[in-house]
Amino acid sequence: MERTFTNFLQALRGAEVRVSVAETLDAMETAELMGWGDREALKYALSLALAKTPDEKEIFDATFDQFFRFDSFRGRDGETPEANSGEELEGKAGDLLDMVQRRDETALALAMQQAAREVNVENIRFFTQRGLFTQRILGAMGIEAIDAAISAAVRSGEGGAGQAGQLREARSYLFEQVRDFVEQQLSLQGAGASAELREDRLRRSRLGNLDRRDQEQMKVIVEKIARRLVALHSRRKKLRNRGVIDIRKTMRRNYGSGGILFDLEWKQRKIDKPRVMAICDVSGSVAAVARFLLQFLYELHELLHDIRSFAFSGKLIETSSFFKDKQADDAVAAIMDRVGFMPTDYGESLSNFREKFLNDVDKKTAVIILGDGRSNFTDPRTDILKEIHDRSKRVIWLNPEPPPLWGTGDSEMRRYAPYCDLVRECNTLNHLERVVGDLLQVAQKAA
């Protein structure tokens, strides 16, 4: 039962019900107190321990019903026989050929479950594993006895033809039941793996190649990554804030106790939140990467003191207010209406930035530039990027193109690179996560 319960919790997590270690222990204690005799009472009790929202309650009910309905075969008439207790079933499991000939669906169900445990069917994760686990379960049940009986009936001549036909029909029925069982297990146990595979694919996919169907899922992934980064770097900040005793303050505080150190004072280090200015090329496929970078940064508002964003194709404008007043999709659409779909001119855009915003850059400012550096053979104004670099704390250039293309054609990346602290290829969520994580880590180390 402990293994069954563990598999059930795994199925719940695969269905995206969050189950912590503490909740797992509570649920196991609940199951021990309730017992397994009254299924509806157990279902209700476990739902109180494991489902925390109306949506999770709905998912829990569906997962529980699906997971615990495998106690018997579907009858030949399509109906499911009444479930029996484990003690009643134990005496009915025996020779597979005998069970098939007696059409004992309940005993066959028990034999199937026992075989499924032997072959670890709970480890099924992928659609392509259905046939493998079906054959493994049939083998563990003793399917070779039915195959041998069919062969013997055929060899016996005309008198055995009818028996061979009945056995073939029974074997087909058994195969269908086991296959259905395996598919149901896949829908339970494979859901989490499927979600992980889909997320992994999206995280590795070039952002410019994603279609509209992936956009909502990508937003969820970005939010999850941002929450993880917030938790990670907030914890680091707390650890850095406390860890060294301030001797002078401790002695002063304990002066009245004769110097006995009842109360300790810890040295406090102020961890400045980094100020970020993101300058994004929104022409062509670069716009897709820009949108997710901006969403990343705004999701990290707990860690970043001041985020200002700028967008350009031909000329540059500040877009911070767009993201404050609108959702990300609407903000990007409004930005594209203003400055998108125009010939790219990096020199003109850098000139716009120097004229209006360069004085806002100081040694606490991290400047992130996102773009391919292709300026249509216009003056790249590398002198302005040098000014930005000299005034700022750090300049990071994220280029959606792979490094072999840098400096080819109208790309000015080879000329821009000397005035950047970091230049990286960036066209996937994994790239963005790594860059933003490095930015936060460097900011905290420098504080």
Secondary structure, DSSP 8 states (H G I E B T S, - for coil): -HHHHHHHHHHHHHTT----HHHHHHHHHHHHHH-SS-HHHHHHHHHHHH--SHHHHHHHHHHHHHHTTTTS---TTS-------HHHHHTT---HHHHHHHT-HHHHHHHHHHHHHHTTGGG--SGGGHHHHHHHHHHHHTHHHHHHHHHHHHHT-GGGHHHHHHHHHHHHHHHHHHHHHHHHHHHHHHHHHHHHHHHHHHHHS-GGG--GGGHHHHHHHHHHHHHHHHHHHHHHHHHHHSSSB-HHHHHHHTGGGTT---S--B--------EEEEEEE-STTHHHHHHHHHHHHHHTTTT-SEEEEEEESSSEEE-HHHHHHS-HHHHHHHHHHHH-SS---HHHHHHHHHHHHGGG--TTEEEEEES--B-TTS---HHHHHHHHHHSSEEEEEESS-GGGTTSTTB-HHHHGGG-SEEEE--SHHHHHHHHHHHHHHHHHH-
